[in-house]
Amino acid sequence: FKFVDIPKFNKIRRDLALLINKEVNYIDLYEAARKSPSKHLKNINLYDVYEGKNLPEGKKSYAMSFELLNEEKTLEDKEIAKVMEGLIKIFQKNFAAELR
């Protein structure tokens, strides 16, 4: 067994709902997010996939959660916003993603 100290500071969770082309897979988004320069991004999860009514032809929606943590101090709103804006730009540039 390997034990890890409980973090002194709270993890922050932020969600994004992305409208993407059907050909894009979760692993593509995951790997792109992992390459983000943020050292605060600790976990990425896909928690909903929607295809069907009310979406444009050839599109699907992915709802993803992102856990952020600074192990030295509490993250400030502007730091969180910077990480999320960076992720959005990555998804827009690499996958033509749109926010829902």
The first five atom37 places (N, CA, C, CB, O) and aatype in JSON, in Angstrom:
{
  "aatype": [13, 11, 13, 19, 3, 9, 14, 11, 13, 2, 11, 9, 1, 1, 3, 10, 0, 10, 10, 9, 2, 11, 6, 19, 2, 18, 9, 3, 10, 18, 6, 0, 0, 1, 11, 15, 14, 15, 11, 8, 10, 11, 2, 9, 2, 10, 18, 3, 19, 18, 6, 7, 11, 2, 10, 14, 6, 7, 11, 11, 15, 18, 0, 12, 15, 13, 6, 10, 10, 2, 6, 6, 11, 16, 10, 6, 3, 11, 6, 9, 0, 11, 19, 12, 6, 7, 10, 9, 11, 9, 13, 5, 11, 2, 13, 0, 0, 6, 10, 1],
  "atom_mask": [
    [1, 1, 1, 1, 1],
    [1, 1, 1, 1, 1],
    [1, 1, 1, 1, 1],
    [1, 1, 1, 1, 1],
    [1, 1, 1, 1, 1],
    [1, 1, 1, 1, 1],
    [1, 1, 1, 1, 1],
    [1, 1, 1, 1, 1],
    [1, 1, 1, 1, 1],
    [1, 1, 1, 1, 1],
    [1, 1, 1, 1, 1],
    [1, 1, 1, 1, 1],
    [1, 1, 1, 1, 1],
    [1, 1, 1, 1, 1],
    [1, 1, 1, 1, 1],
    [1, 1, 1, 1, 1],
    [1, 1, 1, 1, 1],
    [1, 1, 1, 1, 1],
    [1, 1, 1, 1, 1],
    [1, 1, 1, 1, 1],
    [1, 1, 1, 1, 1],
    [1, 1, 1, 1, 1],
    [1, 1, 1, 1, 1],
    [1, 1, 1, 1, 1],
    [1, 1, 1, 1, 1],
    [1, 1, 1, 1, 1],
    [1, 1, 1, 1, 1],
    [1, 1, 1, 1, 1],
    [1, 1, 1, 1, 1],
    [1, 1, 1, 1, 1],
    [1, 1, 1, 1, 1],
    [1, 1, 1, 1, 1],
    [1, 1, 1, 1, 1],
    [1, 1, 1, 1, 1],
    [1, 1, 1, 1, 1],
    [1, 1, 1, 1, 1],
    [1, 1, 1, 1, 1],
    [1, 1, 1, 1, 1],
    [1, 1, 1, 1, 1],
    [1, 1, 1, 1, 1],
    [1, 1, 1, 1, 1],
    [1, 1, 1, 1, 1],
    [1, 1, 1, 1, 1],
    [1, 1, 1, 1, 1],
    [1, 1, 1, 1, 1],
    [1, 1, 1, 1, 1],
    [1, 1, 1, 1, 1],
    [1, 1, 1, 1, 1],
    [1, 1, 1, 1, 1],
    [1, 1, 1, 1, 1],
    [1, 1, 1, 1, 1],
    [1, 1, 1, 0, 1],
    [1, 1, 1, 1, 1],
    [1, 1, 1, 1, 1],
    [1, 1, 1, 1, 1],
    [1, 1, 1, 1, 1],
    [1, 1, 1, 1, 1],
    [1, 1, 1, 0, 1],
    [1, 1, 1, 1, 1],
    [1, 1, 1, 1, 1],
    [1, 1, 1, 1, 1],
    [1, 1, 1, 1, 1],
    [1, 1, 1, 1, 1],
    [1, 1, 1, 1, 1],
    [1, 1, 1, 1, 1],
    [1, 1, 1, 1, 1],
    [1, 1, 1, 1, 1],
    [1, 1, 1, 1, 1],
    [1, 1, 1, 1, 1],
    [1, 1, 1, 1, 1],
    [1, 1, 1, 1, 1],
    [1, 1, 1, 1, 1],
    [1, 1, 1, 1, 1],
    [1, 1, 1, 1, 1],
    [1, 1, 1, 1, 1],
    [1, 1, 1, 1, 1],
    [1, 1, 1, 1, 1],
    [1, 1, 1, 1, 1],
    [1, 1, 1, 1, 1],
    [1, 1, 1, 1, 1],
    [1, 1, 1, 1, 1],
    [1, 1, 1, 1, 1],
    [1, 1, 1, 1, 1],
    [1, 1, 1, 1, 1],
    [1, 1, 1, 1, 1],
    [1, 1, 1, 0, 1],
    [1, 1, 1, 1, 1],
    [1, 1, 1, 1, 1],
    [1, 1, 1, 1, 1],
    [1, 1, 1, 1, 1],
    [1, 1, 1, 1, 1],
    [1, 1, 1, 1, 1],
    [1, 1, 1, 1, 1],
    [1, 1, 1, 1, 1],
    [1, 1, 1, 1, 1],
    [1, 1, 1, 1, 1],
    [1, 1, 1, 1, 1],
    [1, 1, 1, 1, 1],
    [1, 1, 1, 1, 1],
    [1, 1, 1, 1, 1]
  ],
  "atom_positions": [
    [[0.83, -1.19, 0.0], [0.0, 0.0, 0.0], [0.86, 1.24, 0.0], [-0.94, 0.0, 1.19], [1.95, 1.27, 0.58]],
    [[0.37, 2.25, -0.66], [1.06, 3.53, -0.65], [0.09, 4.58, -0.13], [1.59, 3.91, -2.08], [-1.01, 4.75, -0.66]],
    [[0.49, 5.28, 0.91], [-0.36, 6.3, 1.5], [0.09, 7.67, 1.03], [-0.34, 6.22, 3.02], [1.29, 7.94, 0.89]],
    [[-0.89, 8.52, 0.8], [-0.63, 9.89, 0.37], [-1.33, 10.82, 1.36], [-1.13, 10.14, -1.11], [-2.47, 10.56, 1.76]],
    [[-0.66, 11.88, 1.74], [-1.27, 12.84, 2.66], [-2.53, 13.44, 2.05], [-0.27, 13.95, 3.02], [-2.62, 13.65, 0.84]],
    [[-3.49, 13.7, 2.9], [-4.69, 14.4, 2.47], [-4.29, 15.84, 2.17], [-5.84, 14.32, 3.55], [-3.6, 16.46, 2.98]],
    [[-4.73, 16.37, 1.02], [-4.35, 17.76, 0.69], [-4.85, 18.74, 1.75], [-4.92, 18.15, -0.68], [-5.95, 18.59, 2.3]],
    [[-4.04, 19.74, 2.03], [-4.41, 20.77, 3.01], [-5.44, 21.73, 2.43], [-3.17, 21.54, 3.47], [-6.19, 22.37, 3.16]],
    [[-5.46, 21.84, 1.1], [-6.34, 22.79, 0.44], [-7.38, 22.03, -0.39], [-5.54, 23.76, -0.45], [-7.13, 20.92, -0.86]],
    [[-8.53, 22.65, -0.56], [-9.64, 22.01, -1.27], [-9.4, 21.92, -2.76], [-10.92, 22.76, -1.01], [-8.83, 22.82, -3.38]],
    [[-9.85, 20.81, -3.32], [-9.9, 20.68, -4.77], [-11.06, 21.54, -5.25], [-10.05, 19.18, -5.22], [-12.07, 21.68, -4.57]],
    [[-10.89, 22.08, -6.43], [-11.94, 22.86, -7.07], [-12.43, 22.08, -8.27], [-11.43, 24.29, -7.48], [-11.62, 21.57, -9.05]],
    [[-13.73, 21.96, -8.44], [-14.28, 21.26, -9.59], [-15.01, 22.26, -10.48], [-15.24, 20.11, -9.15], [-15.82, 23.06, -10.02]],
    [[-14.7, 22.19, -11.77], [-15.39, 23.0, -12.77], [-15.85, 22.09, -13.89], [-14.46, 24.14, -13.31], [-15.16, 21.12, -14.24]],
    [[-17.01, 22.39, -14.44], [-17.58, 21.59, -15.51], [-17.64, 22.39, -16.81], [-18.99, 21.1, -15.13], [-17.78, 23.61, -16.81]],
    [[-17.53, 21.66, -17.91], [-17.73, 22.24, -19.24], [-18.63, 21.3, -20.03], [-16.37, 22.46, -19.97], [-18.47, 20.08, -19.97]],
    [[-19.56, 21.87, -20.76], [-20.37, 21.11, -21.72], [-19.92, 21.58, -23.1], [-21.93, 21.32, -21.5], [-20.03, 22.76, -23.43]],
    [[-19.42, 20.65, -23.89], [-18.85, 20.97, -25.2], [-19.67, 20.35, -26.32], [-17.41, 20.48, -25.28], [-20.07, 19.19, -26.25]],
    [[-19.92, 21.14, -27.34], [-20.53, 20.65, -28.56], [-19.41, 20.36, -29.54], [-21.57, 21.67, -29.15], [-18.67, 21.27, -29.93]],
    [[-19.28, 19.09, -29.94], [-18.16, 18.67, -30.78], [-18.65, 17.8, -31.92], [-17.1, 17.91, -29.94], [-19.79, 17.31, -31.91]],
    [[-17.78, 17.61, -32.91], [-18.1, 16.7, -34.02], [-18.15, 15.27, -33.52], [-17.05, 16.84, -35.16], [-17.42, 14.9, -32.6]],
    [[-19.01, 14.46, -34.12], [-19.19, 13.08, -33.68], [-17.91, 12.25, -33.77], [-20.26, 12.42, -34.5], [-17.76, 11.27, -33.04]],
    [[-16.99, 12.64, -34.66], [-15.76, 11.86, -34.82], [-14.79, 12.02, -33.65], [-15.06, 12.27, -36.1], [-13.91, 11.19, -33.46]],
    [[-14.95, 13.07, -32.87], [-14.04, 13.33, -31.75], [-14.37, 12.38, -30.6], [-14.14, 14.82, -31.28], [-15.53, 12.22, -30.23]],
    [[-13.34, 11.75, -30.04], [-13.5, 10.83, -28.92], [-13.06, 11.5, -27.63], [-12.71, 9.54, -29.16], [-12.3, 12.47, -27.63]],
    [[-13.55, 10.96, -26.52], [-13.18, 11.5, -25.21], [-11.67, 11.45, -25.01], [-13.87, 10.71, -24.09], [-11.09, 12.39, -24.47]],
    [[-11.03, 10.38, -25.44], [-9.58, 10.25, -25.24], [-8.82, 11.38, -25.92], [-9.09, 8.88, -25.77], [-7.79, 11.82, -25.42]],
    [[-9.33, 11.86, -27.06], [-8.69, 12.98, -27.75], [-8.75, 14.24, -26.89], [-9.37, 13.24, -29.12], [-7.76, 14.95, -26.75]],
    [[-9.92, 14.5, -26.31], [-10.08, 15.66, -25.44], [-9.24, 15.51, -24.17], [-11.55, 15.86, -25.07], [-8.6, 16.46, -23.72]],
    [[-9.25, 14.31, -23.61], [-8.49, 14.04, -22.39], [-7.0, 14.29, -22.6], [-8.72, 12.59, -21.93], [-6.36, 14.98, -21.81]],
    [[-6.46, 13.73, -23.67], [-5.03, 13.9, -23.94], [-4.67, 15.35, -24.22], [-4.61, 13.04, -25.12], [-3.61, 15.82, -23.79]],
    [[-5.53, 16.07, -24.92], [-5.27, 17.49, -25.18], [-5.28, 18.28, -23.88], [-6.32, 18.06, -26.16], [-4.44, 19.16, -23.69]],
    [[-6.21, 17.98, -22.99], [-6.28, 18.68, -21.7], [-5.06, 18.36, -20.85], [-7.57, 18.29, -20.95], [-4.53, 19.24, -20.18]],
    [[-4.62, 17.11, -20.87], [-3.44, 16.71, -20.09], [-2.18, 17.44, -20.55], [-3.22, 15.19, -20.19], [-1.26, 17.64, -19.76]],
    [[-2.13, 17.84, -21.81], [-0.97, 18.56, -22.33], [-1.03, 20.05, -22.0], [-0.88, 18.38, -23.85], [-0.1, 20.8, -22.31]],
    [[-2.11, 20.48, -21.37], [-2.23, 21.89, -20.99], [-1.1, 22.24, -20.04], [-3.62, 22.18, -20.34], [-0.67, 21.4, -19.25]],
    [[-0.62, 23.47, -20.11], [0.52, 23.85, -19.27], [0.19, 24.01, -17.78], [1.1, 25.12, -19.77], [1.09, 24.23, -16.98]],
    [[-1.08, 23.91, -17.41], [-1.46, 24.12, -16.01], [-0.97, 22.99, -15.12], [-2.98, 24.26, -15.89], [-1.2, 21.81, -15.39]],
    [[-0.29, 23.36, -14.05], [0.15, 22.37, -13.07], [-0.94, 22.11, -12.04], [1.44, 22.84, -12.38], [-0.78, 21.24, -11.18]],
    [[-2.05, 22.85, -12.12], [-3.13, 22.71, -11.15], [-4.2, 21.71, -11.58], [-3.77, 24.05, -10.9], [-5.04, 21.32, -10.77]],
    [[-4.19, 21.3, -12.84], [-5.17, 20.34, -13.33], [-4.81, 18.94, -12.84], [-5.26, 20.38, -14.88], [-3.78, 18.39, -13.22]],
    [[-5.66, 18.38, -12.0], [-5.35, 17.1, -11.37], [-6.17, 15.93, -11.88], [-5.54, 17.21, -9.91], [-5.71, 14.79, -11.86]],
    [[-7.4, 16.2, -12.34], [-8.26, 15.1, -12.76], [-9.24, 15.58, -13.82], [-9.01, 14.5, -11.55], [-9.7, 16.72, -13.78]],
    [[-9.56, 14.7, -14.76], [-10.49, 15.01, -15.85], [-11.46, 13.83, -15.96], [-9.73, 15.26, -17.22], [-11.05, 12.67, -16.0]],
    [[-12.75, 14.14, -16.0], [-13.76, 13.08, -16.11], [-14.82, 13.45, -17.14], [-14.41, 12.8, -14.75], [-15.2, 14.61, -17.27]],
    [[-15.28, 12.46, -17.84], [-16.43, 12.59, -18.72], [-17.62, 12.04, -17.94], [-16.22, 11.83, -20.1], [-17.58, 10.9, -17.48]],
    [[-18.68, 12.84, -17.79], [-19.81, 12.34, -17.02], [-21.12, 12.33, -17.78], [-19.97, 13.16, -15.79], [-22.13, 11.86, -17.26]],
    [[-21.13, 12.84, -19.03], [-22.35, 12.75, -19.82], [-22.02, 12.88, -21.3], [-23.35, 13.83, -19.39], [-21.19, 13.7, -21.7]],
    [[-22.68, 12.07, -22.09], [-22.59, 12.15, -23.55], [-24.02, 12.23, -24.06], [-21.81, 10.91, -24.17], [-24.87, 11.42, -23.69]],
    [[-24.28, 13.2, -24.92], [-25.62, 13.34, -25.48], [-25.53, 13.46, -26.99], [-26.36, 14.56, -24.88], [-24.76, 14.26, -27.52]],
    [[-26.33, 12.64, -27.66], [-26.49, 12.72, -29.11], [-27.98, 12.62, -29.36], [-25.67, 11.59, -29.87], [-28.64, 11.73, -28.82]],
    [[-28.51, 13.51, -30.16], [-29.93, 13.39, -30.46], [-30.59, 14.72, -30.72], [0.0, 0.0, 0.0], [-29.99, 15.64, -31.29]],
    [[-31.84, 14.8, -30.3], [-32.66, 15.99, -30.56], [-31.98, 17.25, -30.06], [-34.04, 15.84, -29.9], [-31.23, 17.24, -29.09]],
    [[-32.26, 18.33, -30.75], [-31.8, 19.67, -30.39], [-30.31, 19.91, -30.61], [-32.13, 19.93, -28.97], [-29.79, 20.95, -30.19]],
    [[-29.61, 18.98, -31.24], [-28.21, 19.19, -31.58], [-28.09, 19.24, -33.11], [-27.29, 18.06, -30.98], [-28.83, 18.56, -33.81]],
    [[-27.16, 20.04, -33.61], [-26.95, 20.08, -35.06], [-26.52, 18.71, -35.6], [-25.9, 21.15, -35.41], [-25.93, 17.9, -34.88]],
    [[-26.81, 18.48, -36.85], [-26.42, 17.23, -37.52], [-24.91, 17.02, -37.41], [-26.86, 17.25, -39.0], [-24.14, 17.95, -37.62]],
    [[-24.49, 15.81, -37.09], [-23.08, 15.48, -37.02], [-22.39, 15.94, -35.74], [0.0, 0.0, 0.0], [-21.16, 15.9, -35.66]],
    [[-23.16, 16.36, -34.74], [-22.59, 16.86, -33.48], [-23.04, 16.0, -32.3], [-22.98, 18.33, -33.24], [-24.05, 15.3, -32.37]],
    [[-22.27, 16.08, -31.23], [-22.64, 15.46, -29.96], [-22.17, 16.39, -28.84], [-22.01, 14.02, -29.81], [-21.38, 17.31, -29.07]],
    [[-22.67, 16.14, -27.66], [-22.31, 16.96, -26.52], [-21.61, 16.1, -25.47], [-23.56, 17.65, -25.91], [-22.1, 15.03, -25.11]],
    [[-20.47, 16.58, -25.0], [-19.76, 15.94, -23.9], [-19.78, 16.89, -22.72], [-18.3, 15.57, -24.3], [-19.47, 18.08, -22.85]],
    [[-20.15, 16.37, -21.56], [-20.05, 17.14, -20.32], [-18.86, 16.57, -19.55], [-21.39, 17.06, -19.47], [-18.81, 15.38, -19.26]],
    [[-17.93, 17.44, -19.23], [-16.69, 17.01, -18.59], [-16.46, 17.81, -17.3], [-15.48, 17.18, -19.54], [-16.84, 18.98, -17.21]],
    [[-15.85, 17.16, -16.33], [-15.48, 17.85, -15.1], [-13.96, 17.88, -14.99], [-16.11, 17.16, -13.86], [-13.26, 16.97, -15.44]],
    [[-13.47, 18.94, -14.37], [-12.04, 19.16, -14.2], [-11.78, 19.49, -12.73], [-11.53, 20.31, -15.14], [-12.4, 20.39, -12.18]],
    [[-10.86, 18.74, -12.11], [-10.5, 19.03, -10.73], [-9.17, 19.76, -10.72], [-10.41, 17.72, -9.89], [-8.2, 19.35, -11.35]],
    [[-9.15, 20.86, -9.98], [-7.97, 21.71, -9.88], [-7.53, 21.75, -8.43], [-8.26, 23.14, -10.41], [-8.35, 21.76, -7.51]],
    [[-6.22, 21.78, -8.23], [-5.68, 21.83, -6.88], [-4.31, 22.47, -6.9], [-5.6, 20.43, -6.26], [-3.46, 22.13, -7.72]],
    [[-4.1, 23.4, -5.99], [-2.77, 23.92, -5.72], [-2.41, 23.4, -4.33], [-2.71, 25.53, -5.79], [-3.11, 23.7, -3.36]],
    [[-1.37, 22.62, -4.24], [-1.02, 21.98, -2.97], [-0.34, 22.94, -1.99], [-0.12, 20.8, -3.23], [-0.06, 22.57, -0.85]],
    [[-0.07, 24.17, -2.44], [0.62, 25.14, -1.58], [-0.3, 26.22, -1.03], [1.74, 25.78, -2.35], [0.01, 26.83, -0.01]],
    [[-1.43, 26.45, -1.7], [-2.35, 27.49, -1.24], [-3.71, 27.29, -1.89], [-1.79, 28.9, -1.55], [-3.87, 26.49, -2.81]],
    [[-4.69, 28.03, -1.4], [-6.02, 27.99, -1.98], [-6.0, 28.69, -3.34], [-7.06, 28.65, -1.04], [-5.46, 29.79, -3.47]],
    [[-6.59, 28.04, -4.34], [-6.66, 28.65, -5.66], [-7.6, 29.85, -5.63], [-7.13, 27.62, -6.72], [-8.67, 29.81, -5.02]],
    [[-7.19, 30.92, -6.29], [-8.03, 32.11, -6.4], [-8.87, 32.02, -7.67], [-7.16, 33.4, -6.41], [-8.54, 31.28, -8.59]],
    [[-9.96, 32.77, -7.69], [-10.88, 32.74, -8.84], [-10.17, 33.04, -10.15], [-12.01, 33.74, -8.63], [-10.44, 32.4, -11.16]],
    [[-9.25, 34.0, -10.14], [-8.57, 34.36, -11.38], [-7.65, 33.23, -11.86], [-7.75, 35.65, -11.19], [-7.47, 33.06, -13.07]],
    [[-7.08, 32.46, -10.95], [-6.24, 31.32, -11.33], [-7.1, 30.22, -11.94], [-5.46, 30.78, -10.1], [-6.72, 29.59, -12.93]],
    [[-8.24, 29.99, -11.34], [-9.17, 28.97, -11.85], [-9.65, 29.37, -13.24], [-10.38, 28.79, -10.89], [-9.68, 28.55, -14.16]],
    [[-10.04, 30.63, -13.38], [-10.52, 31.12, -14.68], [-9.45, 30.98, -15.75], [-10.96, 32.58, -14.56], [-9.76, 30.64, -16.89]],
    [[-8.2, 31.24, -15.41], [-7.1, 31.14, -16.37], [-6.95, 29.7, -16.87], [-5.78, 31.63, -15.73], [-6.76, 29.47, -18.07]],
    [[-7.03, 28.74, -15.96], [-6.92, 27.33, -16.35], [-8.08, 26.94, -17.26], [-6.89, 26.42, -15.09], [-7.87, 26.3, -18.3]],
    [[-9.28, 27.32, -16.89], [-10.46, 26.95, -17.67], [-10.45, 27.63, -19.04], [-11.74, 27.31, -16.92], [-10.82, 27.01, -20.04]],
    [[-10.05, 28.88, -19.1], [-9.95, 29.57, -20.39], [-8.92, 28.9, -21.29], [-9.57, 31.05, -20.18], [-9.13, 28.78, -22.5]],
    [[-7.81, 28.45, -20.69], [-6.8, 27.73, -21.47], [-7.34, 26.43, -22.04], [0.0, 0.0, 0.0], [-7.07, 26.1, -23.19]],
    [[-8.11, 25.7, -21.24], [-8.71, 24.45, -21.71], [-9.71, 24.71, -22.84], [-9.4, 23.72, -20.55], [-9.74, 23.99, -23.83]],
    [[-10.52, 25.73, -22.67], [-11.51, 26.07, -23.7], [-10.8, 26.4, -25.02], [-12.39, 27.26, -23.25], [-11.23, 25.96, -26.08]],
    [[-9.73, 27.18, -24.94], [-8.98, 27.53, -26.15], [-8.39, 26.28, -26.82], [-7.85, 28.52, -25.82], [-8.42, 26.17, -28.05]],
    [[-7.88, 25.36, -26.03], [-7.33, 24.11, -26.57], [-8.43, 23.35, -27.31], [-6.73, 23.23, -25.43], [-8.21, 22.88, -28.43]],
    [[-9.6, 23.22, -26.68], [-10.7, 22.47, -27.29], [-11.23, 23.16, -28.54], [-11.83, 22.28, -26.29], [-11.57, 22.5, -29.52]],
    [[-11.29, 24.49, -28.51], [-11.75, 25.22, -29.69], [-10.77, 25.09, -30.84], [-11.97, 26.7, -29.35], [-11.17, 24.85, -31.98]],
    [[-9.49, 25.25, -30.55], [-8.46, 25.22, -31.59], [-8.3, 23.82, -32.19], [-7.14, 25.69, -31.02], [-8.26, 23.67, -33.41]],
    [[-8.22, 22.82, -31.35], [-7.93, 21.46, -31.82], [-9.14, 20.68, -32.3], [-7.27, 20.7, -30.73], [-9.0, 19.77, -33.12]],
    [[-10.33, 21.02, -31.79], [-11.5, 20.2, -32.1], [-12.71, 21.01, -32.57], [-11.88, 19.41, -30.9], [-13.8, 20.45, -32.73]],
    [[-12.54, 22.3, -32.8], [-13.65, 23.18, -33.2], [-14.82, 23.06, -32.22], [-14.11, 22.86, -34.64], [-15.98, 23.13, -32.62]],
    [[-14.5, 22.86, -30.96], [-15.53, 22.7, -29.92], [-16.21, 24.04, -29.64], [-14.92, 22.12, -28.62], [-15.61, 25.11, -29.76]],
    [[-17.47, 23.94, -29.27], [-18.25, 25.1, -28.85], [-18.78, 24.83, -27.45], [-19.42, 25.41, -29.85], [-19.09, 23.69, -27.12]],
    [[-18.88, 25.88, -26.64], [-19.49, 25.73, -25.32], [-20.99, 25.62, -25.48], [-19.12, 26.91, -24.39], [-21.59, 26.29, -26.33]],
    [[-21.6, 24.79, -24.67], [-23.07, 24.66, -24.68], [-23.63, 25.4, -23.51], [-23.51, 23.17, -24.64], [-24.84, 25.43, -23.32]]
  ]
}
